[in-house]
Amino acid sequence: MTLPAHRSRGGVPVGDLFHELHDLRTRMDQLMHSTFPFPGVDFPEPGATGAWAPLADVEDTEDAYLVELELPGVERDQVTVEVTDGELDVHGEIKEKERTGVVRRHTRRMGQFDYRTSLPPNTDTEHISAELTNGVLTVRVPKTKRAKPHRIEITG
């Protein structure tokens, strides 16, 4: 017996489209990282999956951009946060812990991770702060004060 297909009458909500595009970009970044390692990054060992990007949320507040990355089980000394040429780069490595038993299931990500995002031009890159609490790395990128628009008098 076949069932009728239910279709919604409205289009796809705009928020869903942006979410889908972000997911697509994340997957493409992961593919590029695993296929073409960046200069200065060691090639992954045989059997390793290469660099992966942690899940992240970016929030635009009144005075700053907040980037929250999920890094469960990661210590502060395993993460590096850098800003270069208007790009925020968070990278590090999660090493596999020694085990005495047989691993029956392994679904947590291990190895090198890398999260990169471009920063808007109104950011104050000199005062960026980062805090790691309960497996969530929060990077606070303050905004610069914008010049207020004003009218220019035309002479001549």
N, C-alpha and C positions, 0 to 999 in steps of 0.2 A: 504494500500500500504506500502510495506517495503522499507527502504532506505539502501543502502550499507554502511557497517561499514568502516570508514576511519582509517587506522592504519599507524603509522609513521614507517619508515624503520629503523631509528636509534634506539639505546637503550635509556634508561632514562639518561639524563645528570647527571653527578656525583654530581653537586651542589644540584640538586633536591633530590637525595638519602640522602645526609647529612641533608637536611632540613626535609625530611620525618622522618628520624631517630630521630632528635632533637624533632620534634613534638610528636613522639611516646613516647620518654622518658619523656617529659613534662606531657603528659596525664597519663603515668604510675605513675609518682611522685604524681600527684594530686590524683589518686586512692589510692595510698599507704598512703598519708597524711590523707585522709578522712576515710580510713578503720582502720589504725593502728596509732593513734596519738603518737607523740614522748613523751618520759618521760619529765615531767615538763610542758607540754602544757595541758591546761585545755581541757576537753572533750567539743565538741561543744554542744550548747543548742539544745533541740529537735527542729527539723525543719531547723536547720542551715546546710549549705553544708560542713562545715569544711574548713581547710586551702586550699588555692588555690595559684598557682604560677603566678605572673604577666608576661606579655610578655617581652622578653628581647632580646637584640642584644649583641654579644660579638665581639669586634674588636681587632685584633692583629696589633698594630703599631710597629714602630721601637724600641721605648723605653718603651712601656707600653701595658697592656691589658686594654681595656675600656669596661665596662659592663654597658649598658644602659637599665634601667627598666622603663616600662610605669606604672606610679602611679598617674593617674589624680585625682585631688582633695585631695591629701594626703599632710598633713603638715609635716614639718621637725621632729616635736616631736612625730609623729606617726610611725616613721621608725627607726629600729635599724640595723646597719651594723656591723658585727663581722667577725673575722678571727680566726679559730681554727684548728690546725693540718692540714694546707694546704687546708682548705675549706672556701670559702666565703659564708656567710649566711646573707641574707637580709630578715628581717621579721618585721611584724607590724600588725596593725589592722585598717580597715576602718569601722567606726561606722556609722550606719544608722542615718540620720538626722531626726529630728522631723518634722512631716508634719501635716498640718491642714486639708488638703483635702484628698480625696480618691485616692490612687495610682491605676491607670488603667493599667499601664505597668511598670514592674521592670526588667531591663536587666543588670544593672551595678552590678559589684561584690561588696559584702560587707563582713565583717568579717575578720578573720585572713588570712594573706598571708605569704608565705614563699618561698624564692628562694635560692637554694643552688647550688654551682658549685665547682668542684675541681680546685685548682690552679696548674699550672705547677711548676716544681721545680725551675725554674729560676726567681721567683718572690721575690720582696722585700716587705715582709709583714709589715715591720715597718713603711713604708712611704705611705700607702694606703690613698687616699683621696676620699671624696664623696661630691657631689653637687646636690641639688634638684632645678631644674629650669623648670618652665612651665609644671609641671607634669611628668618630666623625671628625674629619679635619675641616675646620672652618677658616677660610681665608677671607679677610676683610680688606677690600680695596676701596679706600676713600675716594670720593669725588672731589674735584677741584671746584672752586667757586667760579661760576660763569660770569662773564661780564654782562651787565644789563644792556639790552639794546637801546640805542639812543639815536636821535635824528641828527644827520649831518647837514649843516647849512651849505647851500650851493652859492658860490660867489661868481662874479664876472658877468 
